Amino acid sequence: MHRSRASQYDALVLGGGVVGLALAGALAQGGLKVGVVDKELIEAGWSEDSRDLRVSAITRASQRLFARLGAWEAMAALRLSPYQRMRVWDAAGGGEIGFSAAEIGEPDLGHIVENRVLRLGLYQACQRLGVDWLSPAAAERLERGGELARLSLDDGRVLKARLVVGADGARSWLREAAGIDHRESDYGHHGLVATIRTEHAHEHTAWQRFQSDGVLAFLPLSDPNLCSIVWSVPPERAAELKTLDSDGFNKELGHAFEHRLGRVELTGPRASFPLTMRHAARYIAERVALAGDAAHTIHPLAGQGVNLGLMDAASLAEVVLKAHAMGRDIGLETSLRPYERWRRGENTAMLAAMDGFKALFGSSLFPLQLARNIGLSLFDKAAPLKALAIKRAMGLTGDLPELAR
Ligand SMILES: Cc1cc2nc3c(=O)[nH]c(=O)nc-3n(C[C@H](O)[C@H](O)[C@H](O)COP(=O)(O)OP(=O)(O)OC[C@H]3O[C@@H](n4cnc5c(N)ncnc54)[C@H](O)[C@@H]3O)c2cc1C
């Protein structure tokens, strides 16, 4: 994306993460003049040798959005890994469930993609679509009142736009600046991430084991013997796991994973993050909208965080472009309200589902253990119900924005 001297935009997107870039691309593709502000420079170079610890399971709906923006091909050319199967089981009993793409006549269930591959593919698409890149700069002040919002940056520039979108992550500056409240609660877990070499090939399967104190996921990468793990455990346990030497860690991990892929071995650093549920009270205000982690953060156990954010981006673009086509001011709350109604409902349902799921699997009470074991095994045999659940998780059904259909 080129740096620009322009200072007036239809829409300014604060935050050039995956959600912000997807939104900027979609709005520019629809003919709007768009600028992206990020406090950091994007890492535009590519090196085969290093791997991003932050990976996401990308649903079909998100893949379609990337394809519509012309970003998917670039991502595929860099590095991604399709997975055809999923195995989920419970540590406390025999409950186990398997999903496969073949059951619903699809080539795969989704793709595991590193965060920097997602960003790089989207960044290149945004460049082609004429989005302005206004970084590195952080926002300092937001003023509203007239037909344009004014956003002052810490490098002295003042930008004007009809609409400013906060895609600036979980600790959103814009959410605060616009006076939008949010509720927040600790999931009581830290997510530990690392890249792991496995003795046996991962068979393009995503593996997930529920245990009383957390969830362990092995996500298959492009090398058949490499997986990215997301291990959510109580904070003390995460701290302990991070300070163990490699051998000690490998032993604990192998044991927690029941050695399903044989011996396991750390290939690099470990990182961990506190996992917090956050939900903004409103997604819109005068000349402001929120999307992605700025609007909601969720437990990674269902691998939905970035996908929900991407559906926010596609829905917001659809609502804004419709209002623009009708000659309406895209920054008015009346123009933005359909977006808030649409996405707040969908995201509330997903946040609530995660709470229920976590409570059920976090329990060591015998009746609940029994219920979840019987539940998983019964569900595994109920073919139509299962097919429906797979399609829903892949983003093949539901109230999808046009760009993701
Ligand atoms: C351990 C872990 C595992 C996860 N696993 C998955 C998974 O498997 N699947 C999944 O879908 N999701 C997963 N997620 C969630 C996922 O990573 C996030 O939901 C997603 O990256 C959010 O994207 P975003 O663009 O909204 O925000 P971010 O990626 O946080 O981007 C925000 C951007 O805004 C910029 N910014 C911030 N403040 C300012 C400011 N004041 N001024 C200018 N710029 C600013 C930042 O530099 C950054 O570039 C996981 C998260 C964690 C912690």
The ligand as an SDF file (V2000), in Angstrom:
LIG
                    3D

 53 58  0  0  0  0  0  0  0  0999 V2000
   -3.4940  -18.1510   22.0920 C   0  0  0  0  0  0  0  0  0  0  0  0
   -4.4590  -17.6930   21.0340 C   0  0  0  0  0  0  0  0  0  0  0  0
   -4.8710  -18.6040   20.0780 C   0  0  0  0  0  0  0  0  0  0  0  0
   -5.7920  -18.2370   19.1160 C   0  0  0  0  0  0  0  0  0  0  0  0
   -6.2190  -19.1780   18.2110 N   0  0  0  0  0  0  0  0  0  0  0  0
   -7.1400  -18.8590   17.3150 C   0  0  0  0  0  0  0  0  0  0  0  0
   -7.6390  -19.8200   16.3530 C   0  0  0  0  0  0  0  0  0  0  0  0
   -7.2110  -20.9870   16.3010 O   0  0  0  0  0  0  0  0  0  0  0  0
   -8.6020  -19.4180   15.4880 N   0  0  0  0  0  0  0  0  0  0  0  0
   -9.0920  -18.1480   15.5150 C   0  0  0  0  0  0  0  0  0  0  0  0
   -9.9800  -17.8620   14.7120 O   0  0  0  0  0  0  0  0  0  0  0  0
   -8.6380  -17.2140   16.3760 N   0  0  0  0  0  0  0  0  0  0  0  0
   -7.6820  -17.5280   17.2680 C   0  0  0  0  0  0  0  0  0  0  0  0
   -7.2490  -16.5720   18.1530 N   0  0  0  0  0  0  0  0  0  0  0  0
   -7.7920  -15.2250   18.1190 C   0  0  0  0  0  0  0  0  0  0  0  0
   -7.2300  -14.3820   16.9870 C   0  0  0  0  0  0  0  0  0  0  0  0
   -5.8230  -14.3470   17.0000 O   0  0  0  0  0  0  0  0  0  0  0  0
   -7.8020  -12.9480   17.0720 C   0  0  0  0  0  0  0  0  0  0  0  0
   -9.1960  -13.0390   17.2180 O   0  0  0  0  0  0  0  0  0  0  0  0
   -7.5200  -12.1350   15.8160 C   0  0  0  0  0  0  0  0  0  0  0  0
   -6.1650  -12.0880   15.4880 O   0  0  0  0  0  0  0  0  0  0  0  0
   -8.0350  -10.6920   15.9900 C   0  0  0  0  0  0  0  0  0  0  0  0
   -7.7470   -9.9060   14.8760 O   0  0  0  0  0  0  0  0  0  0  0  0
   -7.9280   -8.3250   14.9240 P   0  0  0  0  0  0  0  0  0  0  0  0
   -7.4830   -7.8760   13.5640 O   0  0  0  0  0  0  0  0  0  0  0  0
   -9.2990   -7.9900   15.3860 O   0  0  0  0  0  0  0  0  0  0  0  0
   -6.9450   -7.7950   16.0600 O   0  0  0  0  0  0  0  0  0  0  0  0
   -5.3520   -7.8340   16.1650 P   0  0  0  0  0  0  0  0  0  0  0  0
   -4.7700   -8.9910   15.4510 O   0  0  0  0  0  0  0  0  0  0  0  0
   -5.0430   -7.6880   17.6090 O   0  0  0  0  0  0  0  0  0  0  0  0
   -4.8830   -6.5160   15.3800 O   0  0  0  0  0  0  0  0  0  0  0  0
   -4.9950   -5.2170   15.9090 C   0  0  0  0  0  0  0  0  0  0  0  0
   -4.0590   -4.2700   15.1730 C   0  0  0  0  0  0  0  0  0  0  0  0
   -4.3100   -2.9470   15.6490 O   0  0  0  0  0  0  0  0  0  0  0  0
   -3.0880   -2.2890   15.8790 C   0  0  0  0  0  0  0  0  0  0  0  0
   -3.3260   -1.2940   16.9400 N   0  0  0  0  0  0  0  0  0  0  0  0
   -3.6610   -1.5290   18.2120 C   0  0  0  0  0  0  0  0  0  0  0  0
   -3.8320   -0.3600   18.8790 N   0  0  0  0  0  0  0  0  0  0  0  0
   -3.6000    0.6350   17.9970 C   0  0  0  0  0  0  0  0  0  0  0  0
   -3.6210    2.0730   18.0720 C   0  0  0  0  0  0  0  0  0  0  0  0
   -3.9310    2.7210   19.2140 N   0  0  0  0  0  0  0  0  0  0  0  0
   -3.3330    2.7970   16.9690 N   0  0  0  0  0  0  0  0  0  0  0  0
   -3.0120    2.1590   15.8040 C   0  0  0  0  0  0  0  0  0  0  0  0
   -2.9970    0.8000   15.6820 N   0  0  0  0  0  0  0  0  0  0  0  0
   -3.2810    0.0530   16.7540 C   0  0  0  0  0  0  0  0  0  0  0  0
   -2.1150   -3.3930   16.2690 C   0  0  0  0  0  0  0  0  0  0  0  0
   -0.7680   -3.0230   15.9960 O   0  0  0  0  0  0  0  0  0  0  0  0
   -2.5770   -4.5630   15.3790 C   0  0  0  0  0  0  0  0  0  0  0  0
   -1.9200   -4.5860   14.1400 O   0  0  0  0  0  0  0  0  0  0  0  0
   -6.3170  -16.9100   19.1130 C   0  0  0  0  0  0  0  0  0  0  0  0
   -5.8750  -15.9860   20.0680 C   0  0  0  0  0  0  0  0  0  0  0  0
   -4.9710  -16.3650   21.0330 C   0  0  0  0  0  0  0  0  0  0  0  0
   -4.5360  -15.3670   22.0750 C   0  0  0  0  0  0  0  0  0  0  0  0
  1  2  1  0
  2  3  1  0
  2 52  2  0
  3  4  2  0
  4  5  1  0
  4 50  1  0
  5  6  2  0
  6  7  1  0
  6 13  1  0
  7  8  2  0
  7  9  1  0
  9 10  1  0
 10 11  2  0
 10 12  1  0
 12 13  2  0
 13 14  1  0
 14 15  1  0
 14 50  1  0
 15 16  1  0
 16 17  1  0
 16 18  1  0
 18 19  1  0
 18 20  1  0
 20 21  1  0
 20 22  1  0
 22 23  1  0
 23 24  1  0
 24 25  2  0
 24 26  1  0
 24 27  1  0
 27 28  1  0
 28 29  2  0
 28 30  1  0
 28 31  1  0
 31 32  1  0
 32 33  1  0
 33 34  1  0
 33 48  1  0
 34 35  1  0
 35 36  1  0
 35 46  1  0
 36 37  1  0
 36 45  1  0
 37 38  2  0
 38 39  1  0
 39 40  1  0
 39 45  2  0
 40 41  1  0
 40 42  2  0
 42 43  1  0
 43 44  2  0
 44 45  1  0
 46 47  1  0
 46 48  1  0
 48 49  1  0
 50 51  2  0
 51 52  1  0
 52 53  1  0
M  END
$$$$
